[in-house]
Amino acid sequence: MSYGAKQKQTTIKRRVTFQDTWKALWRMSFSHFPLILPGVHPLLAPLIMFRLKRRGYSNCRVEVTPGGLVVHAVR
């Protein structure tokens, strides 16, 4: 068996931090999508969707990934 076959594949998981979550909530720029928000808590997804809808975006979607949140929207 080769050395590469013995290694386990691991997924990279970022730590959720309060600072990243706070920045995503109050200082988020809606200039381009998909918007990648690393280290943001998954419970923030409904609030992000609410803010996008209030600003006139449609077809909004927030995906939770091991690295953070990925936001999709169309104006």
C-alpha positions as a printed NumPy array, in Angstrom:
array([[  0.   ,   0.   ,   0.   ],
       [  1.369,   3.404,  -0.901],
       [  1.88 ,   6.242,   1.549],
       [ -0.809,   8.375,  -0.162],
       [ -3.426,   5.639,   0.214],
       [ -2.863,   5.416,   3.963],
       [ -3.506,   9.104,   4.598],
       [ -7.002,  10.159,   5.486],
       [ -8.552,  13.045,   3.637],
       [ -9.516,  15.848,   5.948],
       [-11.804,  18.76 ,   5.337],
       [-10.696,  22.233,   6.254],
       [-13.014,  23.735,   8.825],
       [-12.562,  27.379,   9.806],
       [-13.276,  28.59 ,  13.277],
       [-16.362,  30.701,  13.69 ],
       [-15.397,  34.042,  15.194],
       [-17.492,  36.829,  16.62 ],
       [-15.518,  39.45 ,  14.681],
       [-16.165,  37.797,  11.306],
       [-19.839,  37.402,  12.139],
       [-20.139,  41.049,  13.231],
       [-18.429,  42.288,  10.058],
       [-20.722,  40.161,   7.891],
       [-23.807,  41.498,   9.642],
       [-23.032,  45.238,   9.643],
       [-20.278,  45.877,   7.088],
       [-21.268,  43.54 ,   4.294],
       [-20.948,  44.898,   0.761],
       [-23.508,  43.679,  -1.755],
       [-21.445,  44.496,  -4.848],
       [-20.741,  41.031,  -6.26 ],
       [-22.063,  37.505,  -5.915],
       [-21.391,  34.785,  -4.935],
       [-20.22 ,  36.399,  -1.745],
       [-17.971,  34.237,   0.434],
       [-18.066,  34.949,   4.171],
       [-15.41 ,  32.822,   5.921],
       [-15.737,  32.198,   9.637],
       [-19.343,  33.449,   9.88 ],
       [-21.788,  31.645,  12.175],
       [-24.482,  29.658,  10.3  ],
       [-27.271,  31.21 ,  12.391],
       [-26.626,  34.505,  10.608],
       [-27.98 ,  33.122,   7.304],
       [-31.639,  34.193,   7.871],
       [-30.548,  37.744,   8.763],
       [-28.444,  37.977,   5.616],
       [-31.416,  36.794,   3.547],
       [-33.654,  39.38 ,   5.219],
       [-31.233,  42.232,   4.446],
       [-30.875,  41.122,   0.831],
       [-34.649,  41.009,   0.339],
       [-35.042,  44.462,   1.904],
       [-32.468,  45.857,  -0.546],
       [-34.35 ,  44.497,  -3.571],
       [-32.456,  41.31 ,  -4.366],
       [-34.294,  38.2  ,  -5.502],
       [-33.447,  34.528,  -5.853],
       [-31.424,  34.759,  -2.606],
       [-29.687,  31.696,  -1.256],
       [-27.193,  31.173,   1.545],
       [-25.175,  27.95 ,   1.655],
       [-23.468,  26.768,   4.821],
       [-20.039,  25.292,   4.08 ],
       [-17.301,  24.066,   6.412],
       [-15.392,  27.299,   5.712],
       [-18.263,  29.713,   6.351],
       [-21.233,  31.018,   4.335],
       [-21.641,  31.454,   0.599],
       [-24.3  ,  33.99 ,  -0.427],
       [-26.002,  34.022,  -3.853],
       [-28.455,  36.709,  -5.039],
       [-29.717,  38.401,  -8.182],
       [-30.806,  42.017,  -8.475]])
